[in-house]
Amino acid sequence: MIVATEEEIREVNPIELLSQSQLSIVKFAAYMGVTERTIQYWLNGSRNPSPQARRLAAELAEKWGVIRVNPLSVHDSIELG
């Protein structure tokens, strides 16, 4: 499960979503609207997903129920001691 703060929910790394979705690269590429080669570039690190791809991944993650919002916002602080 992908854990994100509310601010981060607008963008999700598509590679994390691919690993959580258990889809084949072919099917995942179709959902993302990119080629299989693009997914391979993302996987091997030679290219990074665009902001648009990250936003689409966030929408798919939410739709597929593989994203969970972390209740602690990046702006929250925790006092110890």
DAHUZI-V227928 format. One record per residue. PHI is phi as a letter, one per 40 degrees, with the letter a starting at -180 (none if undefined). D_CENTER is the distance of its C-alpha to the mean C-alpha in Angstrom with 2 decimals. Layout:
# DAHUZI-V227928
phi={PHI PHI}
d_center={D_CENTER D_CENTER}
This chain:
# DAHUZI-V227928
phi={none c b a c d c c c c b b c d c c c d c c c g c c c c c c d c c c g b c c c c c c c c c c g c a b c c d c c c c c c c c c c c c c g b b b c c c c c c c c b b c b g}
d_center={10.31 7.47 9.76 9.48 12.51 13.42 13.32 9.74 8.65 9.24 6.42 2.74 3.32 4.19 6.49 5.24 4.62 7.89 9.53 9.14 10.27 13.36 13.74 15.74 14.66 17.09 15.74 12.06 13.48 15.53 12.90 11.14 14.71 14.91 17.25 16.96 18.19 15.30 12.92 15.65 15.78 12.16 12.96 16.26 15.23 17.71 15.37 12.23 9.85 11.57 10.82 11.34 8.82 6.09 7.97 8.35 4.89 5.40 8.78 8.38 6.71 9.60 11.97 11.55 11.95 9.40 8.46 11.44 12.66 14.51 17.98 18.68 17.82 17.68 21.04 22.61 24.83 26.23 29.91 31.12 34.74}
